[in-house]
Amino acid sequence: MRIIFLGRLADQFGHERQLDLTPEQTVTDAISALSDDEAHILTTPGVSYVLDHQMVASDMALGDAKELAFLPPVSGG
């Protein structure tokens, strides 16, 4: 599965990478497959999970999705 980091997450972790994940695994499982530093940041409040261009919860199964993107919290101004 293609893992994509957007915004300041891309600055920290790079733009993308590949992970071998099964359809039964969840977004949480995908996060757990990353490094401890990445997992810590990706589970902080405000980070959004986008599975094939649709926002999902962390307990969502990956299914046949091709990509999982992580969006950092957005601050207003």
DSSP file (Angstrom, degrees, kcal/mol; ACC not computed):
  #  RESIDUE AA STRUCTURE BP1 BP2  ACC     N-H-->O    O-->H-N    N-H-->O    O-->H-N    TCO  KAPPA ALPHA  PHI   PSI    X-CA   Y-CA   Z-CA
    1    1 A M              0   0    0      0, 0.0    18,-2.3     0, 0.0     2,-0.5   0.000 360.0 360.0 360.0 141.1    0.0    0.0    0.0
    2    2 A R  E     -Ab  18  67A   0     64,-2.3    66,-2.6    16,-0.2     2,-0.5  -0.702 360.0-159.0 -81.1 124.4    1.2    3.5   -0.8
    3    3 A I  E     -Ab  17  68A   0     14,-3.3    14,-2.0    -2,-0.5     2,-0.4  -0.929   9.2-167.3-108.0 127.3    1.5    5.6    2.4
    4    4 A I  E     -Ab  16  69A   0     64,-2.7    66,-2.4    -2,-0.5     2,-0.5  -0.951  10.3-160.0-122.0 133.0    1.5    9.4    1.8
    5    5 A F  E     - b   0  70A   0     10,-2.7     2,-0.3    -2,-0.4    66,-0.1  -0.941  16.2-163.2-109.4 131.5    2.4   12.1    4.3
    6    6 A L    >   -     0   0    0     64,-2.2     3,-1.6    -2,-0.5     4,-0.4  -0.763  46.4 -11.0-114.5 159.0    1.1   15.6    3.6
    7    7 A G  T >> S-     0   0    0     -2,-0.3     4,-1.1     1,-0.3     3,-0.9  -0.232 130.1  -7.2  59.2-137.5    2.0   19.1    4.8
    8    8 A R  H 3> S+     0   0    0      1,-0.3     4,-1.4     2,-0.2    -1,-0.3   0.710 130.3  66.7 -68.5 -18.3    4.4   19.2    7.7
    9    9 A L  H <> S+     0   0    0     -3,-1.6     4,-2.8     2,-0.2     5,-0.3   0.884  99.3  51.7 -65.9 -36.6    4.2   15.5    8.1
   10   10 A A  H <> S+     0   0    0     -3,-0.9     4,-2.1    -4,-0.4    -2,-0.2   0.855 105.7  55.3 -66.1 -34.5    6.0   15.2    4.8
   11   11 A D  H  < S+     0   0    0     -4,-1.1    -1,-0.2     1,-0.2    -2,-0.2   0.861 115.6  38.5 -64.7 -34.4    8.7   17.5    6.0
   12   12 A Q  H  < S+     0   0    0     -4,-1.4    -2,-0.2     2,-0.1    -1,-0.2   0.878 134.0  17.8 -81.9 -40.4    9.2   15.2    9.0
   13   13 A F  H  < S-     0   0    0     -4,-2.8    -3,-0.2     1,-0.3    -2,-0.2   0.462 107.0-102.5-116.9  -4.0    8.9   11.8    7.3
   14   14 A G     <  -     0   0    0     -4,-2.1    -1,-0.3    -5,-0.3    -9,-0.2  -0.263  43.6 -78.1  93.0 169.2    9.3   12.2    3.6
   15   15 A H  S    S-     0   0    0      1,-0.2   -10,-2.7   -11,-0.1     2,-0.3   0.878  94.9 -16.2 -80.4 -38.4    6.5   12.3    1.1
   16   16 A E  E     +A    4   0A   0    -12,-0.2     2,-0.3    -3,-0.1   -12,-0.2  -0.993  48.3 178.4-160.9 166.5    5.7    8.6    0.7
   17   17 A R  E     -A    3   0A   0    -14,-2.0   -14,-3.3    -2,-0.3     2,-0.4  -0.945  30.2-107.4-158.7 174.8    6.6    5.0    1.1
   18   18 A Q  E     -A    2   0A   0     -2,-0.3     2,-0.4   -16,-0.2   -16,-0.2  -0.905  26.9-174.2-113.5 140.3    5.3    1.5    0.5
   19   19 A L        -     0   0    0    -18,-2.3     2,-0.9    -2,-0.4    15,-0.0  -0.991  26.4-128.1-130.4 142.8    4.0   -1.0    3.2
   20   20 A D        +     0   0    0     -2,-0.4     2,-0.3   -18,-0.0    -2,-0.0  -0.817  46.6 158.4 -88.8 108.4    2.9   -4.6    2.7
   21   21 A L        -     0   0    0     -2,-0.9    -2,-0.0     4,-0.0     9,-0.0  -0.931  35.1-127.3-131.6 153.3   -0.5   -4.7    4.4
   22   22 A T    >   -     0   0    0     -2,-0.3     3,-1.4     1,-0.1    40,-0.3  -0.646  27.7-112.6 -98.3 158.2   -3.5   -7.0    4.1
   23   23 A P  T 3  S+     0   0    0      0, 0.0    40,-2.5     0, 0.0    39,-0.2   0.774 115.5  58.9 -59.6 -26.3   -7.1   -5.9    3.4
   24   24 A E  T 3  S+     0   0    0     38,-0.2     2,-0.0    37,-0.1    -3,-0.0   0.699  86.9  95.7 -77.8 -19.0   -8.1   -7.1    6.9
   25   25 A Q    <   -     0   0    0     -3,-1.4    37,-3.5    38,-0.1    38,-0.4  -0.296  68.2-135.7 -71.5 159.4   -5.7   -4.7    8.6
   26   26 A T  B  >  -E   61   0B   0     35,-0.3     4,-2.0    36,-0.1    35,-0.2  -0.518  28.0 -98.6-108.3 174.8   -6.8   -1.3    9.8
   27   27 A V  H  > S+     0   0    0     33,-1.5     4,-2.4    31,-0.3     5,-0.2   0.902 126.1  55.5 -58.4 -41.4   -5.4    2.2    9.7
   28   28 A T  H  > S+     0   0    0     30,-2.1     4,-2.3     1,-0.2    -1,-0.2   0.895 105.3  51.6 -59.0 -41.0   -4.2    1.6   13.2
   29   29 A D  H  > S+     0   0    0     29,-0.2     4,-1.3     2,-0.2    -1,-0.2   0.899 108.5  51.5 -62.5 -40.3   -2.3   -1.5   12.0
   30   30 A A  H  < S+     0   0    0     -4,-2.0     3,-0.5     1,-0.2     4,-0.4   0.922 109.7  49.3 -62.5 -43.9   -0.7    0.6    9.2
   31   31 A I  H >< S+     0   0    0     -4,-2.4     3,-1.5     1,-0.2    -1,-0.2   0.902 108.0  54.4 -61.6 -40.9    0.4    3.2   11.8
   32   32 A S  H 3< S+     0   0    0     -4,-2.3    -1,-0.2     1,-0.3    -2,-0.2   0.766  99.8  61.8 -64.7 -25.4    1.9    0.4   14.0
   33   33 A A  T 3< S+     0   0    0     -4,-1.3    -1,-0.3    -3,-0.5    -2,-0.2   0.596  95.4  77.6 -76.9 -11.0    3.9   -0.8   11.0
   34   34 A L  S <  S-     0   0    0     -3,-1.5    -3,-0.0    -4,-0.4   -15,-0.0  -0.312 100.3 -71.2 -89.1 177.7    5.7    2.5   10.9
   35   35 A S     >  -     0   0    0      1,-0.1     4,-2.9    -2,-0.1     5,-0.2  -0.219  44.2-110.3 -66.8 161.3    8.5    3.7   13.2
   36   36 A D  H  > S+     0   0    0      1,-0.2     4,-2.4     2,-0.2     5,-0.2   0.889 119.1  51.9 -59.4 -40.5    7.8    4.5   16.8
   37   37 A D  H  > S+     0   0    0      2,-0.2     4,-1.8     1,-0.2    -1,-0.2   0.924 112.6  44.7 -63.2 -44.8    8.4    8.2   16.2
   38   38 A E  H  > S+     0   0    0      1,-0.2     4,-2.9     2,-0.2    -2,-0.2   0.937 112.9  50.8 -64.2 -46.4    6.1    8.3   13.2
   39   39 A A  H  X S+     0   0    0     -4,-2.9     4,-1.0     1,-0.2    -2,-0.2   0.890 107.8  53.7 -59.9 -40.2    3.4    6.3   15.1
   40   40 A H  H  < S+     0   0    0     -4,-2.4     3,-0.5    -5,-0.2    -1,-0.2   0.934 113.8  41.2 -60.7 -46.4    3.6    8.7   18.0
   41   41 A I  H >< S+     0   0    0     -4,-1.8     3,-1.5     1,-0.2    -2,-0.2   0.900 111.8  55.5 -67.8 -41.8    3.0   11.7   15.8
   42   42 A L  H 3< S+     0   0    0     -4,-2.9    -1,-0.2     1,-0.3    -2,-0.2   0.625 105.7  52.3 -72.4 -12.2    0.3   10.1   13.6
   43   43 A T  T 3< S+     0   0    0     -4,-1.0    -1,-0.3    -3,-0.5    -2,-0.2   0.313  83.6 112.3-104.1   8.3   -1.8    9.2   16.7
   44   44 A T  S X  S-     0   0    0     -3,-1.5     3,-1.6     1,-0.1    -3,-0.0  -0.485  83.0 -85.6 -76.7 152.1   -1.9   12.7   18.1
   45   45 A P  T 3  S+     0   0    0      0, 0.0    -1,-0.1     0, 0.0     3,-0.1  -0.260 112.3  30.9 -57.5 140.8   -5.3   14.6   18.1
   46   46 A G  T 3  S+     0   0    0      1,-0.3     2,-0.3    -3,-0.1    28,-0.2   0.128  80.6 124.8  99.0 -19.8   -6.0   16.4   14.9
   47   47 A V    <   -     0   0    0     -3,-1.6    -1,-0.3    -6,-0.1     2,-0.3  -0.597  50.3-148.6 -72.7 131.0   -4.2   14.1   12.4
   48   48 A S  E     -C   71   0A   0     23,-2.4    23,-2.3    -2,-0.3     2,-0.5  -0.778   2.9-143.5-104.3 147.5   -6.6   12.9    9.7
   49   49 A Y  E     -CD  70  56A   0      7,-0.6     7,-2.6    -2,-0.3     2,-0.5  -0.933  13.7-170.3-112.1 128.8   -6.6    9.6    7.9
   50   50 A V  E     -CD  69  55A   0     19,-2.6    19,-3.3    -2,-0.5     2,-0.6  -0.963   3.3-167.8-126.8 115.0   -7.6    9.4    4.3
   51   51 A L  E >  S-CD  68  54A   0      3,-2.7     3,-0.8    -2,-0.5    17,-0.2  -0.901  78.7 -22.7-106.4 113.5   -8.1    6.1    2.6
   52   52 A D  T 3  S-     0   0    0     15,-2.3    -1,-0.2    -2,-0.6    16,-0.1   0.920 130.3 -46.9  47.3  51.1   -8.3    6.4   -1.2
   53   53 A H  T 3  S+     0   0    0     -3,-0.2     2,-0.4     1,-0.2    -1,-0.2   0.641 119.2 106.0  72.2  19.1   -9.4   10.1   -1.0
   54   54 A Q  E <  S-D   51   0A   0     -3,-0.8    -3,-2.7     0, 0.0    -1,-0.2  -0.991  72.1-121.0-131.1 127.7  -12.0    9.5    1.8
   55   55 A M  E     +D   50   0A   0     -2,-0.4     2,-0.3    -5,-0.3    -5,-0.2  -0.425  41.4 174.8 -66.1 135.9  -11.5   10.5    5.4
   56   56 A V  E     -D   49   0A   0     -7,-2.6    -7,-0.6    -2,-0.1     2,-0.2  -0.870  31.2-102.9-137.0 167.8  -11.8    7.5    7.7
   57   57 A A    >   -     0   0    0     -2,-0.3     3,-1.6    -9,-0.1   -30,-0.3  -0.488  39.0-107.3 -86.6 163.8  -11.5    6.5   11.4
   58   58 A S  T 3  S+     0   0    0      1,-0.3   -30,-2.1    -2,-0.2   -31,-0.3   0.709 116.9  58.8 -67.4 -20.1   -8.5    4.7   12.7
   59   59 A D  T 3  S+     0   0    0    -32,-0.2    -1,-0.3   -33,-0.1     2,-0.2   0.363  78.3 121.4 -91.0   7.2  -10.4    1.4   13.1
   60   60 A M    <   -     0   0    0     -3,-1.6   -33,-1.5     1,-0.1   -32,-0.2  -0.505  67.0-120.3 -71.8 132.8  -11.3    1.3    9.4
   61   61 A A  B     -E   26   0B   0     -2,-0.2   -35,-0.3   -35,-0.2   -37,-0.1  -0.466  14.6-131.9 -69.4 145.2  -10.2   -1.8    7.5
   62   62 A L    >   +     0   0    0    -37,-3.5     3,-2.0   -40,-0.3   -38,-0.2   0.807  42.2 168.9 -70.7 -30.3   -7.9   -1.1    4.6
   63   63 A G  T 3   -     0   0    0    -40,-2.5    -1,-0.2   -38,-0.4   -38,-0.1  -0.227  67.7 -25.5  54.9-137.1   -9.8   -3.3    2.2
   64   64 A D  T 3  S+     0   0    0    -41,-0.1    -1,-0.3   -42,-0.0    -2,-0.1   0.206  95.3 141.3 -93.6  14.4   -8.8   -2.9   -1.4
   65   65 A A    <   -     0   0    0     -3,-2.0     3,-0.1     1,-0.1    -3,-0.0  -0.185  41.2-157.0 -59.2 150.2   -7.6    0.6   -1.0
   66   66 A K  S    S+     0   0    0      1,-0.2   -64,-2.3   -65,-0.1     2,-0.3   0.675  70.9  26.6-100.6 -24.8   -4.4    1.6   -2.8
   67   67 A E  E     -b    2   0A   0    -66,-0.2   -15,-2.3    -5,-0.1     2,-0.4  -0.998  52.1-161.5-146.3 148.8   -3.3    4.5   -0.7
   68   68 A L  E     -bC   3  51A   0    -66,-2.6   -64,-2.7    -2,-0.3     2,-0.3  -0.994  18.9-166.7-125.3 121.9   -3.5    5.8    2.9
   69   69 A A  E     -bC   4  50A   0    -19,-3.3   -19,-2.6    -2,-0.4     2,-0.5  -0.840  10.1-149.6-112.2 149.0   -2.7    9.5    3.4
   70   70 A F  E     -bC   5  49A   0    -66,-2.4   -64,-2.2    -2,-0.3   -21,-0.2  -0.975  10.3-164.4-117.9 124.1   -2.0   11.3    6.7
   71   71 A L  E     - C   0  48A   0    -23,-2.3   -23,-2.4    -2,-0.5   -64,-0.1  -0.911  18.3-128.7-108.6 132.5   -2.9   15.0    7.0
   72   72 A P        -     0   0    0      0, 0.0   -25,-0.1     0, 0.0   -26,-0.1  -0.294  40.4 -80.8 -72.4 162.6   -1.5   17.1    9.8
   73   73 A P        -     0   0    0      0, 0.0     2,-0.5     0, 0.0   -26,-0.1  -0.327  47.2-132.7 -58.8 146.5   -3.8   19.2   12.1
   74   74 A V        -     0   0    0    -28,-0.2     2,-0.4    -3,-0.1    -3,-0.0  -0.886  14.0-153.2-106.7 133.1   -4.8   22.4   10.5
   75   75 A S        -     0   0    0     -2,-0.5     2,-0.1     1,-0.0     0, 0.0  -0.860  12.4-137.8-105.7 141.8   -4.5   25.7   12.4
   76   76 A G              0   0    0     -2,-0.4    -1,-0.0     1,-0.1     0, 0.0  -0.372 360.0 360.0 -90.6 171.4   -6.7   28.6   11.6
   77   77 A G              0   0    0     -2,-0.1    -1,-0.1     0, 0.0    -2,-0.0   0.346 360.0 360.0-172.3 360.0   -5.8   32.2   11.5
